[in-house]
Amino acid sequence: MTRIISGRAGGLRLDVPPSGTRPTSDRVRESLFASLETTGLLDGTTVIDLYAGSGALGLESLSRGAARCDLVEKGQKAAQIARRNAERVARATGTRADVHHAPVRAFLRGAARIYDVAFLDPPYDISPEALAEDLAQLRPLLADDALVIVERATRSGAPDWAPAGLRGVRDRSFGDTALWWGEPAV
């Protein structure tokens, strides 16, 4: 079971797609958001959740004080589930996420919003080159003090930040899952 861990929608159960996605575990989300909350980084921010699946990362952000959130998911079934989850969270928080049924790069090419926090939880089998291209497409949409968090298999290694004009600042492993934090290299 996936749920919103804390904030205005804390405890709210989220649906997850029956296959094709890998929801971020409660343990990983709890650690990630505890870290983000201590910095005050979520308060009033604009968030993007790429490869959103159920939308758990972006919706957790809204529950904890983010002002806006875009959930981007190319799978039709997953996007429908993310939309239902977003409606539930909106009822609990008064803040609605925009769900976009689109491939990540196609969405990023047409996006005009500037983001303070970006979550990327791509499929584990995405190539390092494809991830680097996604980060490069994302970079022009990031605020100067933005934070980018990439979740991947530990064995995949750190993202290649440099070609996108980003730099790695932190990482943490949770068994087979790792989180890498990056920021614009200004």
C-alpha positions in Angstrom: 0.0 0.0 0.0 1.2 3.5 -0.9 0.1 6.4 1.1 0.8 10.1 1.7 3.2 10.0 4.7 2.7 13.5 6.2 1.3 16.9 5.9 -2.3 18.0 5.1 -3.1 14.8 3.3 -1.1 12.6 5.6 -2.3 9.0 5.8 -4.3 9.3 2.5 -4.1 6.0 0.5 -2.9 6.2 -3.1 -3.7 3.8 -5.8 -0.8 2.4 -7.8 -0.7 1.0 -11.3 -1.0 -2.8 -11.4 2.2 -3.1 -13.5 4.8 -1.1 -15.3 5.8 1.2 -12.5 7.9 0.9 -9.4 6.5 3.0 -6.5 9.0 4.7 -4.3 8.9 2.9 -0.9 7.5 4.6 2.1 10.9 4.3 3.8 12.7 6.1 0.9 10.0 8.8 0.7 10.0 9.3 4.4 13.8 9.9 4.4 13.7 12.1 1.3 10.9 14.4 2.6 12.3 14.6 6.1 15.5 16.0 4.5 13.5 18.4 2.3 11.4 19.7 5.1 14.4 20.6 7.3 15.5 22.9 4.5 12.1 24.5 4.1 12.5 23.8 0.4 8.9 22.7 -0.2 7.1 25.7 1.2 5.3 27.5 -1.6 7.4 25.9 -4.3 6.6 24.6 -7.8 7.4 20.9 -8.2 7.7 18.6 -11.2 7.5 14.8 -10.9 8.8 13.2 -14.1 8.0 9.5 -14.7 5.3 10.1 -12.1 3.6 6.6 -12.0 1.1 7.0 -9.2 2.3 10.6 -8.5 3.4 9.8 -5.0 6.4 12.0 -4.9 4.7 15.1 -6.3 1.6 14.6 -4.3 3.6 14.2 -1.1 5.1 17.6 -1.9 1.7 19.2 -2.2 0.7 17.6 1.1 3.8 19.2 2.7 3.4 22.7 1.4 4.3 22.9 -2.3 2.1 25.4 -4.1 2.1 23.8 -7.6 2.9 20.4 -9.1 3.1 18.9 -12.5 2.9 15.1 -12.7 4.3 13.7 -16.1 3.6 10.1 -17.0 3.5 8.5 -20.5 1.6 5.4 -19.5 -2.1 5.9 -20.0 -3.2 3.7 -17.1 -0.7 5.2 -14.8 -1.6 8.7 -15.8 -5.3 7.9 -15.1 -4.4 6.6 -11.6 -2.2 9.7 -11.0 -5.1 11.9 -11.9 -7.4 10.1 -9.4 -4.8 10.3 -6.7 -4.3 14.0 -7.5 -8.1 14.6 -7.1 -8.0 12.9 -3.7 -5.0 15.0 -2.5 -6.7 18.2 -3.8 -9.8 17.5 -1.7 -7.5 17.1 1.4 -5.2 20.0 0.7 -7.1 22.5 -1.6 -4.1 22.3 -4.0 -4.4 20.4 -7.3 -1.6 18.8 -9.3 -1.7 19.0 -13.0 -1.4 15.6 -14.6 0.1 15.3 -18.1 -0.2 12.2 -20.1 3.0 12.6 -22.2 6.5 11.3 -22.7 8.9 13.2 -20.5 11.0 14.8 -23.3 7.9 15.9 -25.2 6.4 17.5 -22.1 9.7 19.3 -21.3 10.1 20.7 -24.8 6.7 22.4 -24.5 6.8 23.4 -20.8 7.0 27.1 -19.8 6.9 26.9 -16.0 10.0 27.3 -13.8 10.5 24.6 -11.2 12.0 24.8 -7.8 12.1 21.0 -7.1 12.3 18.2 -9.7 11.8 14.5 -9.1 12.9 12.0 -11.7 12.1 8.4 -11.0 12.7 6.8 -14.4 12.4 3.1 -15.1 15.5 1.3 -13.9 16.3 0.1 -17.4 16.6 3.7 -18.8 20.1 4.2 -20.3 22.4 6.7 -18.7 22.4 8.6 -22.0 18.6 8.9 -22.1 18.6 10.1 -18.5 21.3 12.7 -19.3 19.2 13.9 -22.2 16.1 14.3 -19.9 18.2 16.3 -17.4 19.4 18.5 -20.3 15.8 19.2 -21.4 14.8 19.9 -17.8 17.7 22.3 -17.0 16.2 25.5 -18.7 13.1 25.0 -16.7 14.9 25.1 -13.3 15.1 28.0 -11.0 18.7 29.0 -10.2 18.5 27.5 -6.7 16.4 24.4 -7.8 17.0 21.0 -6.4 16.8 17.9 -8.7 16.4 14.4 -7.1 17.0 11.3 -9.2 15.9 7.9 -7.9 17.6 4.9 -9.6 18.9 1.4 -8.8 22.1 1.7 -6.7 23.9 -0.4 -9.3 23.1 2.2 -12.0 25.5 4.8 -10.5 25.1 8.5 -10.3 23.5 10.5 -13.1 25.8 12.3 -15.5 25.0 15.8 -14.3 27.6 17.9 -16.2 26.2 17.8 -19.8 23.0 19.3 -18.4 24.7 22.1 -16.5 24.0 20.5 -13.2 26.2 19.2 -10.4 25.7 16.4 -7.9 25.6 17.5 -4.3 24.5 14.5 -2.3 23.5 10.8 -2.5 22.0 8.2 -0.3 21.4 4.5 -0.8 18.6 2.4 0.6 19.5 -1.2 -0.4 18.9 -1.5 -4.1 17.5 2.1 -4.4 19.6 5.2 -4.4 18.7 8.9 -4.4 21.0 11.5 -6.0 20.5 15.2 -5.4 21.7 17.8 -7.9 21.5 21.5 -8.5 22.2 24.0 -11.2 25.9 24.6 -11.7 25.7 28.4 -11.8 
